[in-house]
Amino acid sequence: MPKDFKTRVKIKAELEDVFAAFTNPFTIELWSGYPAVMSTVPGSEFSLWEGDIAGHILEVEDQQRIVQEWYFGPQEEQSIVTIKLFPQGGNKVQVDVFHTNIPDEAFDEIVEGWNEYYLGPIKEFLEIE
C-alpha cells in the first residue's frame, strides 16, 4: 500500500536562492555533490544522484511551487512531489514538501533521503554565514 510523506523546514536564506537549490542543476550539484539534470520546464525529465531519483516536471510557479512526478517503476498511481515555498520575512523561507504514493518498500529510504540527503544539505548549504 503506497504511503504519503509530509514535512516542513525553515531555511534562513533568500527566496530566490532556496528556489535555485531545488531547480538549478549547478546549485543542486553544489549541495548534493553530484551532477544533476533539472529544469523549470514542465514536461522535462530530471535526474539526481546519478539517476537514483528520476522523474519529470509537471508544474513550476517561479519561486513558489514545484510539482514533480518521481519514478518508482510500474505503479497504479503516480508518485507526486509538491514543494511549496513561503517567504517568512527577515530572509527566511518555509519549505513544505508533500510526497504522495511512495511505494511501501521504498518509504523509509525516501523519508530518510528527504531529511538527510535533500532538505538537510540544502539548509546547511544555504545557511552558511
PEBELLIN-V295513 format. One record per backbone hydrogen bond with DSSP energy under -0.5 kcal/mol. CO is the residue of the C=O (numbers start at 1). NH is the residue of the N-H. E is the energy in kcal/mol with one decimal. If there is no record, write none. Layout:
((CO NH E) (CO NH E))
//
This chain:
((3 102 -3.5) (5 99 -3.2) (7 97 -2.7) (9 95 -3.3) (11 13 -1.3) (11 93 -2.6) (14 18 -2.0) (15 19 -2.7) (16 20 -2.0) (17 21 -1.6) (18 22 -0.8) (19 22 -1.1) (19 23 -1.3) (20 24 -2.8) (23 25 -0.6) (24 28 -2.8) (25 29 -2.0) (26 30 -1.5) (27 31 -1.9) (28 32 -2.7) (29 33 -2.1) (35 50 -0.7) (36 38 -0.6) (37 47 -2.5) (40 42 -0.7) (41 44 -2.2) (44 57 -2.9) (46 55 -1.9) (47 37 -2.8) (48 51 -0.6) (48 52 -0.6) (48 53 -1.9) (49 52 -1.8) (53 48 -3.0) (54 71 -3.1) (55 46 -2.6) (56 69 -2.8) (57 43 -3.6) (59 67 -2.9) (60 62 -0.6) (61 64 -2.8) (61 65 -2.1) (64 85 -3.0) (65 61 -3.0) (66 83 -3.0) (67 58 -2.9) (67 59 -1.8) (68 70 -0.5) (68 81 -3.1) (69 56 -1.7) (70 79 -0.7) (73 72 -0.7) (78 80 -0.8) (79 70 -2.9) (80 82 -0.5) (80 100 -2.9) (81 68 -2.7) (82 84 -0.5) (82 98 -2.3) (83 66 -2.4) (84 96 -2.6) (86 94 -3.1) (91 13 -0.6) (92 88 -3.3) (92 89 -0.6) (93 11 -2.9) (93 95 -0.5) (94 86 -2.7) (94 96 -0.5) (95 9 -2.2) (96 84 -2.7) (97 7 -2.3) (98 82 -2.7) (98 100 -0.5) (99 5 -2.7) (101 103 -0.5) (102 3 -2.6) (103 106 -1.7) (103 107 -1.0) (104 107 -0.9) (106 110 -2.5) (107 111 -2.7) (108 112 -2.4) (109 113 -2.4) (110 114 -2.8) (111 115 -2.1) (112 116 -3.5) (112 117 -0.6) (113 117 -1.7) (113 118 -1.2) (114 119 -3.0) (114 120 -0.6) (115 120 -1.0) (118 122 -1.8) (119 123 -2.5) (120 124 -2.6) (121 125 -2.8) (122 126 -2.6) (123 127 -2.0) (125 128 -0.7))
//
